[in-house]
Amino acid sequence: MERRFTVKDFANFIFLSLLAVMVLLTMYMVDRQWNKMAQMERVMQEQADGMRELRSLMRAVDQQVKRGTFNATIHSDESVSHQALVGSEIPEAFRRAKLATEQPGYHEGDWHVQAFALNLKTMTPLVSSDVYASYVQSYVLESLLIRDPDTLEWMGLIAESWQVSEDGLKLTFKLREGVNFSDGEPLTSDDVVFSFDFIMNETIAAPRARAYFEKMKAVTAPDKQTVIFEFKEPYFNALSLAGGMSILARHFYEPYLKEPERFNQSKGLLLGSGPYRLQDPRGWTPDLGMVELERNPRYWGPILPAFDRLLWKVIENDSARLTTFRNGEIDIYSARPREYKTLLEDADLNARTHHFEYMSPTAGYSYIGWNQGSADEPTRFADKRVRQAMTYLTDRQRIIDEIMLGYGETAISPFSPRSHQHNLTLSAREYNPEKAKALLKEAGYEDRNGDGVLEDEKGDPFEFGLVYFQGNEDTKRIVLFLKDLYAGAGVLLHPKPTEWSVMLDLLGKRSFDAITLGWSSGVETDIFQMFHSSQTENGGDNFVGNRNPALDKLIDQARATVDEATRMPLWQQTEAIMHDDQPYTFLMRRKTMAFIDKRIHNIAQTKLGLNSGFVPVEWYVPLEMQKYSD
């Protein structure tokens, strides 16, 4: 007899389905409650630790009072503040953050939510290589010094004071007392010494960092609060190098020296003394699809940051990122030129956002890097004439005018045209296909069979793949524009849209014909890492294989020249050589075009650009405009 599906069966099916859903929901709620309880237990433990530290401090104060050595006056109506525990004087590094707290609408709380255009491969210091990871790390790791964004002079952060010897070879720093890592362990000069030794350890995959520190002879600690940096020879950037080194916690990172591959392959080993921290300093992984930092309750600084949390969502698609911003789910949106023009006319968006348009004083540059191969196996781009020709074939002004809508300027070199490093006699090569064809013919490339494509002397066509990040629409437009432009001159460009993690692997292996990327810039740009021939080996950042003994010599001389008036002409000579060599076709420096939610307050422009990523943190959200809560 045939079995029929009856109403009773249907009812049983619905009942079982509901039961399964209820079980899943119950499991989910229990899991959430368990996580919440674990979080509360951790917070309570930290509060207990804090109370023990406070009692210890109060006992010390009591002893000083009994000895008559404590001269501070405490009024009965004053509460003990975070600032009072670390001292009554505000360090200069916290001046701007302190002024923010004095604004009428200032209030702690809320989250600052942003978006990354790509997923981070790793957040572990030294192992990570992209600017996004560095941005996150800047909230967690701290250095001895930071720059004053108003004057560009150095200010003490972890360092209370410092001295430079007359010959510039020895820098002595006095550390502040009371600086702790986020797990409560004190930061001392031993941690500073360890940080340098860890970087210089050959088993640690940190070739980029080691390249910068190669001029340093030793770092020593005569006592817990004093650290001395000694250099092998004069170095123009010595104070920046020593003072800007991120301090790693010895007790946290030292065990990985026994298993360096665990460190080198790690994804999220991040613990520091900064105002924010990972909830689990060992637990971040790329598959989370976001980065979340929580405010460090043990932060040593006199001014706590306003935001409870910093959150970065990974949204690789440009359109999806804009939609998320329109919906108010992220606080900042860096617009592409065409979007920017359109969004300026959006009345609803402009009613709830600020917009900013400026050329950052430290704006980086985009480029096409031509892989020259090795000395034993050179590529066609090893010929300087070919690289020059490719730059002549690249109509950068049209890219800026038609794709960037004028929001940019042609890059001449790694140096900003407003920098003292720039050689004023140089100008960007203009689009000139006839000169390009002449150079290519001189290098042995011409159309030998009449098919419109250049061939070398063996008859092989001039073709190459150009690797670019697949998630950027403007870069895609530029590559397709160049494909048509180059084809008109008989050069075949094959676009290679690529995921970010794969791009990093290709760079490490130097497995590409050409690649388009960007470098960030600083107040003064040290080009050793990118263009010195020594950096073609062991994972250095000269991944295009640039080699020029004359350029190497000038870079070495400039870096060893402390006097600025003598150093700048040397940098200008290096720029002239790079302008002739064209190891990159330097594309452009882009203007920043940003929209920021009006709930964010205390936005300001400085000599270092917008104060969006400053640490100590200066931004806040007034209480009535807050939308997230811990």
C-alpha positions, 0 to 999 in steps of 0.5 A: 500500500502506498504511503501518503504524506498526511496532515499529521506528518506535516504537523510532525515535520513542522514541530520537529523543525521548530524544535531543531531551530529552538535547540540551535538558538539555545545553543547559540544563546548559551555560547554567547552567554559563555563568551560574555561570562568569560569576558566578564571574568577577564574584566573582573580579574583585571579590575582585581589586579588594578585594585591591587596595584592601586592599593600598592600605590596608596601604600607607597604614598602613605609611606611617603606622607609619613616620611614627609616626602609627598608634597601633593595636596589632595582635597576631600572632594577630588576623586582619584583620576587616571591622570593623577595616578601617573603624574600631574604633568601632561607629557607634550605627546598628550597635549592635543588629546588633552585639549580634545577632552576639554571641549564642551561635547567631549565624552568617552564611549562609542565605537569607531568603525572603518573598512579595509579594502582588502583582508590582512594576511597577518597582523604579527609585527615584522612579519606583516608587510602592508600598510593596513596592518601597520595602521592597526599595530599603531594603536597597540604598539608604541615607540619611544618618540612620536612627531608633533603633527603641528611642528614635525619636531620629536616628542617623548612618548615612552621616553621621558627625555633623550640625548644625542652624542656630539658625533651622533653615534650614541643616543641615550633615552630615559624611559618614563616610569609606570609604563605597562603592557596591556597585560599589566607587565611593566615596560622597561629598557630590557624590552627595548633591547629585546625588540632590537635583538629580535628584529636582528635575529636572522631566524625571524622573517623580518628582512625589511626591518633589518634593512633599516637597522643595519647601521645600528651597532648595539642597543644596551640597557645600563638600568631599567629606565635607561637605554642606549642606541649605538650606531656603527656610523653616522646616519641621518635618520638615527633619531627617527630609527631609534625613537620610532622602533615599536617596542615589543614585550619580551615576556610575550615574544621571546618564547618564539625564538625557540620556535621561530617558524611559529612566529614567522607563520603566525597571523595575529601575535600582537601585544603592546603598551598602546591605548588599544589591544586585541581581546586575545593577543594570540587569537586573531586570524584572517578568516574573521573578516574583520579586526577589532581592538578594545580599549586597554583598561591598563593604559599607562597614558594620562589620557585614555582614548574616547572610543571603547572599540576600534573596528575595521570591517573587510569590504573588498568591493568598492560599491559595497563599501560605499553602500555600507557607508551610506547606511551609516555602518562605517564612519569613513569613506575614501571616495574614488574621483567619480564617486566624489563628484557624485557624492558632493551633490548628494544632499542627504549624505552631505547633511550627515557627513563632512567631506575633505579634499587635500593633498597630504604632505606625506602622500605616497605614490603609485607606480608600475614596477618593472621586474628586471630579473637577476644578474644571471637571468635578466628580463627585457626590463633589465634594459634601461631603454625599455623602461624609459620607453614604457614611461614615455608610452604611459600617458600619466596626465590623461590618467589623472585627467580622465580617470582621476578627474584631476584629483592627483599629480604626476609623480616624478620619483619617490620624493615629493615635489614639495620636499627638499629632497626633490631636484628642481631641474627634473620634470616628469617625462611626458607622453611621447610614443614616437620617442618610445618607439625609437628607444625600443627599436634601439633596444632591438624591438620592431614589427618584423612581420607586419602584424602590428606587434613588436618582436625582439631579434628572436621573433618573440613578441613584446608582451607581458603580464601586469599584476594589479589588485583586483578589488580596486576599480580605478586601478582596473580602469588604469590597466585597461587604459594602458592596455589599449595605449600600449597596443597602439605602439605594438606592446601587448599588456595582459592584465592580471587581476590578483587577490592581495594575499597572492600579490604578496606571495608573487612579490616575495617570489619575484614571480611577475613581469610587472606589477602596479602598487603604491608606497607610502611616504614620510617627512623625509623618504629613505629609499634604501629599502626599495632601490639599493641593490643589497635589498634584492636578496633575502626578501628585501623590498627591491623586488624589481631587482634594481641594480646601479652601483652609482645609485647605491653609493649615493644612497649610502652617502646620503644616509651617512650624512647627518647635516641636512644642508649637505644631505639634500644635494645627495638625495637630489643626485639620487633622484636624477639617477632614478629619473634616468633609470626608471626602475619604476614608472612613477604614476601619480600622487593622489589627493585624499577625498574622504567623507566622515560621519558628523558624529565624529568630532575634533577632526583637524588637518595638520602638517602630517595630514588629517588627524584620523589615525593619530595616537594619542587618539584625538577623535570622539563622539558626543554622548547624544550622538553615540550609537554603539555600546559595550 
